[in-house]
């Protein structure tokens, strides 16, 4: 029998952290995500703690519920990247609105009002 080297533990921990961060970022409760992934709340809690390794079907269900690719659940820094994408998207909307208001203001100024 091969001796465990801890890499599996680290990968389960990474998966658990990513699932939890994606869930929190998405504004989902454990109850809601568990329902979406068709698993029990205690099982989701075990996944988030890194205590269990879910089946491929469960990984797919979690990814679907979190609106991410399954591979993102195992990527280092993936949850942080998702948070950054959301902030950038919001900034883009804010900048677009600001530019729109500025253009409307400028359009209201006649050439003699400089």
Number of C-alpha atoms within 10 A of each C-alpha: 3 4 5 8 8 9 9 12 15 12 16 21 20 21 26 24 22 22 27 24 19 25 21 14 15 16 12 15 13 18 14 14 25 21 16 15 19 15 15 14 16 12 14 25 17 15 21 22 17 21 14 17 17 17 9 10 11 16 21 18 20 27 21 15 20 23 12 16 13 16 12 18 25 20 14 14 13 20 23 14 13 17 15 12 12 14 12 12 12 12 12 12 12 12 12 12 12 12 12 12 12 12 11 11 10 11 10 10 10 8 7 5 6 6
